[in-house]
């Protein structure tokens, strides 16, 4: 979604039609980004073109690879088993020499208060309009189940809202 689409999504008539066609969804900077938490130093890199300046939320999900429910949740891993997540993110914007770097170290307080123990918010990142190369690295091993994947989601916070 860019600024024009965001404005149109808020209009009464056209906004409803755009909602029905999913044109008003938030921007997703990471697509199918799965990081191996069983291996320290595991890295994924993706390219993304931000359509507008926006604050993005980085979150992590424990996704099951089959139809079986997860036996361990973030609540179990962080609060009961006392594991520590350490995720490093580097973002290079276009041809600029500067690189944005941040390390996320979430704890029990970062677990969703809605009771979804398989999702955790890591933090917010400002992305400017333009091309970016995003590299995410696991800095600490966390044992996950065989049927679990660690999915990273970097989604825009500008929501058009329903018209």
C-alpha positions in Angstrom: 0.0 0.0 0.0 1.3 3.5 -0.8 0.0 6.9 0.3 -2.5 7.2 -2.6 -4.0 3.8 -1.9 -4.1 4.6 1.8 -6.1 7.7 1.1 -8.5 5.9 -1.2 -9.1 3.1 1.3 -10.5 5.7 3.7 -13.1 6.9 1.1 -16.7 5.7 1.7 -17.6 4.1 -1.6 -14.3 3.2 -3.3 -12.8 2.2 0.1 -15.3 -0.6 0.6 -14.6 -2.0 -2.8 -10.8 -1.8 -2.2 -11.3 -3.6 1.2 -13.2 -6.4 -0.5 -10.3 -6.9 -2.9 -7.7 -6.8 -0.1 -6.0 -3.7 -1.5 -6.1 -2.0 2.0 -3.9 -4.6 3.7 -0.8 -3.6 5.6 2.6 -3.8 3.9 4.6 -6.9 4.6 8.4 -6.4 4.4 9.4 -10.0 5.0 7.8 -12.8 3.0 8.0 -16.4 4.2 10.9 -15.6 6.5 11.7 -18.6 8.5 14.8 -18.6 10.8 16.4 -21.7 12.2 16.5 -21.1 16.0 18.3 -24.4 16.6 21.4 -23.0 15.0 23.3 -19.9 16.3 24.4 -17.7 13.4 21.5 -18.8 11.1 20.7 -15.9 8.7 18.1 -14.9 6.2 18.3 -12.0 3.8 15.5 -10.5 1.8 15.1 -7.4 -0.5 12.1 -5.2 0.0 10.9 -1.9 -1.6 8.9 0.2 0.9 6.2 2.1 -1.0 6.1 4.9 1.7 7.8 6.0 4.9 6.3 3.8 7.6 6.9 2.2 11.0 7.0 -1.6 10.8 6.5 -4.1 13.6 8.9 -7.0 13.8 7.2 -10.1 15.4 8.0 -13.8 15.7 5.6 -16.7 15.5 6.1 -20.3 16.4 4.4 -22.0 13.4 3.5 -25.7 13.3 4.7 -27.5 10.2 1.8 -30.1 10.5 -1.6 -30.2 11.9 -0.4 -31.0 15.4 -0.6 -28.2 18.0 2.7 -26.7 19.3 3.8 -28.5 22.5 5.9 -25.5 23.5 4.9 -21.9 23.3 6.8 -18.6 23.8 5.4 -18.6 27.4 7.1 -22.0 27.9 10.4 -21.1 26.2 10.9 -17.6 27.7 9.1 -17.7 31.0 9.3 -21.3 32.2 12.5 -22.6 30.5 14.2 -19.2 30.8 15.6 -19.2 27.2 16.7 -15.9 25.8 15.9 -14.8 22.2 18.6 -12.7 20.6 17.8 -11.6 17.1 20.0 -9.2 15.1 18.6 -7.2 12.2 20.6 -5.2 9.7 18.9 -3.0 7.1 20.8 -1.4 4.2 18.9 1.2 2.3 19.6 1.5 -1.4 23.3 2.5 -2.1 23.8 4.4 1.1 26.8 3.3 3.1 25.0 3.5 6.5 23.5 0.3 7.8 20.7 0.3 10.5 21.5 -2.3 13.1 19.5 -3.4 16.1 19.5 -6.4 18.5 16.2 -7.5 19.9 16.1 -9.3 23.3 12.4 -9.9 24.2 11.3 -11.3 27.5 8.1 -12.6 29.1 6.5 -9.2 28.9 6.7 -9.2 25.1 4.2 -12.1 24.8 0.9 -11.2 23.4 -1.5 -10.2 26.2 -4.4 -11.6 24.1 -3.3 -15.1 25.1 -1.7 -16.0 21.8 1.4 -17.6 23.2 2.7 -18.5 19.8 3.3 -14.9 18.8 5.7 -12.3 20.3 6.4 -8.7 19.4 10.1 -8.0 19.1 10.0 -4.2 18.3 9.4 -1.4 15.8 11.6 -0.4 12.9 11.3 2.8 10.7 11.6 2.2 7.0 11.8 5.0 4.5 10.4 4.8 1.0 12.7 3.0 -1.3 14.7 -0.3 -1.7 16.1 -2.1 1.4 18.1 -5.2 2.0 17.0 -6.8 5.3 19.3 -9.4 7.0 18.1 -11.2 10.2 20.4 -13.4 12.3 19.9 -15.7 15.2 22.5 -15.0 17.9 21.4 -17.6 20.4 20.3 -21.2 20.1 16.7 -22.0 21.3 15.6 -25.7 21.0 12.4 -25.9 19.1 10.3 -28.9 18.3 10.7 -30.8 15.1 7.2 -29.7 13.9 7.9 -26.0 14.7 9.2 -23.2 12.5 10.3 -19.8 13.7 8.6 -17.3 11.4 9.5 -13.6 11.3 7.0 -11.0 10.2 7.8 -7.4 9.5 4.5 -5.6 8.9 3.6 -2.0 8.3 1.6 -0.2 11.0 -0.3 2.2 8.7 -3.7 0.6 8.5 -6.3 2.2 6.4 -9.1 1.2 8.7 -12.5 0.3 7.4 -14.1 3.2 5.6 
